């Protein structure tokens, strides 16, 4: 997993509407990148809606919020429309960015092991350097935790 102090290399991912976004597009602004396992599941919906509900606070502080999962752009489009999500949700179907950040990990459910995305959040400064890492972020508290750190 990327650690505090790491300069994040530039990457490009598509959003739900076919637009390609580059991390370098946001140079000069703080960026919150949160990785989540799957669109429209209970924890992921709770987390996305918490960011949605706090979005005005992020905007006032000129902080970019980006959600990333391995779901398809089409899945993201449904998720965004269903919950009126005002921030970027990017698709990483080939796992390049997810693996680079180190959040594609072995998980276990009911004794069965599988690979999946660990819910984790990274705060980047205006130069793209990681300033905070929230491993195993809480779906309901993640957005508030970030705002408290960025006061």
Protein Blocks (a to p, Z undefined) as FASTA:
>chain_A
ZZehiacdddddddfkopacdfklmgoiacdddddfbghifklmmmmmmmmmmmmmmmmn
opacddddfbdfklmmmmmmmnopabdcdddfkommmmmnopaccddeehiacddddddd
ddddfkopafbdcehiafklmmmmmmmmmZZ
